[in-house]
Amino acid sequence: MKPYLLLKKRHMACVLTGLFLAAVLLVSLTMALPDLLAGVSANARRRLPIYCTDRADKVVSLTFDAAWGDEDTEQLIDILGKHNVRVTFFATGDWVDRCPDSVKALHDAGHEIMNHSDTHPHMPDLTREKMLRELRTCNDKIQAITGVCPTLHRAPYGDYDNALIETVESAGMQCVQWDVDSLDWRELPVEEIVERVTGQVSSGSIVLFHNGVKNTPEALDIIIERLLAEGYTFLPASEMVYTEGYTINHEGRQIRNAS
C-alpha cells in the first residue's frame, strides 16, 4: 500500500474515533441533563426561615433557646424588667416538663414562650409526621402552662430544610432563626459576648442567647444598656416579624411587600 493511502486511512480512523467519542459524550450529557436541571431547580426553590426583618425603626428582638437549666430565670427576669424589655424564649417540651415554674414565671413577667421542638432532635432527619408531632407536643405543653399556643418555631441546632418549613407552616406557625449569634453557650468572657452582639446588630435583627449559661445575664444587662443608648428598642419576636404580605430574600431577611 502506498504511504499516502496509509496516512489517509489513519487520518480517517482518527476522525471517526473522535466523532464516536463526541457522540458518546453528547448522549451522556443528554441523559444527565434532567438530573442536572432538577438539582439546579431544587437549589433555586430552597426555602429559608426568617433570620431578620427589613425595617428602619431600630427595633431588635432578643431571643433565648431554653433547653438546659433554669438556674438564672429570676436573674434574667430582673434584668429584663429593670430595662422594661420583653423577649422570646424558644423552649423545648422537655425543658417545659423539667422547669414548669420557670415557664410560668417568664410568661407572667410578660415574655413569650415559643416552640423549640419537644425533644430537640435534628428535625430534617424526621418524617413530616414526626416533625408535626414534635411541634404539637411542645405547643400543648407550653399552652397548658401559659394559656397561649406558640406561633413561632425555632429549629434545634438551627437545622432546617424545606420539609420542616412547610410542616411548620401547615401547623399555622412561622420558622424563625437569628442573624446575630452571641455564642454565649461557649461561655465566652462577658465583654466578648457584648462586643459580638453590639457589633453585629442592626435594625430588624434577631439575637440568639441561651438561658442557663454562665456569663449571659451579665452580658445581657450591658448589651441592653448599650443598645438603648444607641436608640434601639425591643420587641418579642412574634411582634417584630411580619405575619402576612412579605417575602424572604436569599439572606433570610423578611421584607414587607409594597402596598
C-alpha positions, 0 to 999 in steps of 0.5 A: 500500500502506498504511504499516502493511502496509509496516512489517509486511512489513519487520518480517517480512523482518527476522525471517526474515533473522535466523532464516536467519542463526541457522540458518546459524550453528547448522549451522556450529557443528554441523559444527565441533563434532567438530573442536572436541571432538577438539582439546579431547580431544587437549589433555586426553590430552597426555602429559608426561615426568617433570620431578620426583618427589613425595617428602619425603626431600630427595633431588635428582638432578643431571643433565648433557646431554653433547653438546659437549666433554669438556674438564672430565670429570676436573674434574667427576669430582673434584668429584663424588667429593670430595662422594661424589655420583653423577649422570646424564649424558644423552649423545648417540651422537655425543658417545659416538663423539667422547669414548669415554674420557670415557664410560668414565671417568664410568661407572667413577667410578660415574655413569650414562650415559643416552640423549640421542638419537644425533644430537640432532635435534628428535625430534617432527619424526621418524617413530616409526621414526626416533625408535626408531632414534635411541634404539637407536643411542645405547643400543648405543653407550653399552652397548658402552662401559659394559656397561649399556643406558640406561633413561632418555631425555632429549629434545634441546632438551627437545622432546617430544610424545606420539609420542616418549613412547610410542616411548620407552616401547615401547623399555622406557625412561622420558622424563625432563626437569628442573624446575630449569634452571641455564642454565649453557650461557649461561655465566652468572657462577658465583654466578648459576648457584648462586643459580638452582639453590639457589633453585629446588630442592626435594625430588624435583627434577631439575637440568639442567647441561651438561658442557663449559661454562665456569663449571659445575664451579665452580658445581657444587662450591658448589651441592653444598656448599650443598645438603648443608648444607641436608640434601639428598642425591643420587641418579642419576636412574634411582634417584630416579624411580619405575619402576612404580605412579605417575602424572604430574600436569599439572606433570610431577611423578611421584607414587607411587600409594597402596598 
